[in-house]
């Protein structure tokens, strides 16, 4: 019998890497705010402030460090508003030093594609007047009520979610209609959102789960970890120190040169390449259960690269090392656990774990034996003690993996006896 109980997702220590960890601890040490929620908001802010000047080429794709982060927590327990407060204070302190390095911040709520494009437009004519272009395309959107974005997406003809998908990809925001002339090229939009789990599961439509909108967000579960009736404000001296540390990173990437695009190339060290390849062939593409959850996690690989870029930049270097991949992977694991915690029931989670355990036993058996029929797997691998339905579920799991871990061939029975053809299973060759 499966248990209906499970623990909330617990992030790994590697999440709080370098400057990101410094900011997180500074904001959580004397408050109820979750350190990882602060860290996620700071990463979204920093990824925006860095701009499009930094890029990482993988194949024919040039990755920038843009992040969309979604903080999930129950109302009153997530401390979702507090999680962004310290980042906003750091921004104010940064602007006091040199506002050319700070990105534009929008907190008013998004409603349409046109409204989003107008914040970073290329210039347009209004009546007889020419409205000059906004040269700095860096925009950090803070959606403390992310349910508003989901609500807008439900309205007929609303293209906000499509516009946000384009922003994550770095695609130009073109007018949705002929009558609208607002255009925004080379957008560098990053987003910090907050929502309760009930709002997320209730309002996110099947279309948003499958059209690539939802899987562009790093979704993390974060709630308060302690009760403090009188939390203390982070000292201003600490805020100013963190602002100076942030400015060092932004000066390193020349973030104040708003007209420059892709002038600073990043690459992966041999050790980082090996580690990323290992994760890419394994954990980043492991089967996570039903199609809905799988669709939510499809972009873990590019998200890992964006996070690793950010980790390396906080170390003031353009080469991504293995420790940066590991820190980024810690966030991917926490996001994976968070998505499963919110969208998958405890009972379904237990069933998936059971299927994965049986699948691993089949893989070990086929590795030793070479090939086997369905009846041989039942009799020899499982000693006839596992029901047919559970064996079939494990075989289907292995066949449906990307890429498939086993293959099946249909053959005639050796003795010529009547009945269904034999199904012969073997390990897939890469």
Secondary structure as UniProt FT lines:
FT   HELIX           13..15
FT   HELIX           18..28
FT   TURN            29..30
FT   HELIX           35..50
FT   TURN            52..53
FT   STRAND          54..58
FT   TURN            59..60
FT   STRAND          61..63
FT   STRAND          68..72
FT   TURN            75..77
FT   TURN            80..81
FT   HELIX           82..98
FT   HELIX           99..101
FT   STRAND          104..106
FT   HELIX           113..118
FT   TURN            119..120
FT   STRAND          124..126
FT   TURN            127..128
FT   STRAND          129..131
FT   STRAND          138..143
FT   HELIX           147..153
FT   TURN            156..157
FT   HELIX           160..169
FT   TURN            178..179
FT   STRAND          188..195
FT   HELIX           197..203
FT   HELIX           206..210
FT   HELIX           214..216
FT   STRAND          217..221
FT   TURN            229..230
FT   HELIX           236..252
FT   TURN            253..256
FT   TURN            258..259
FT   STRAND          264..268
FT   HELIX           270..281
FT   HELIX           283..285
FT   HELIX           291..296
FT   TURN            297..299
FT   HELIX           300..314
FT   TURN            315..316
FT   STRAND          319..320
FT   HELIX           322..343
FT   HELIX           346..369
FT   STRAND          371..373
FT   HELIX           374..376
FT   HELIX           377..381
FT   TURN            383..384
FT   HELIX           388..399
FT   STRAND          406..411
FT   TURN            414..415
FT   STRAND          422..427
//
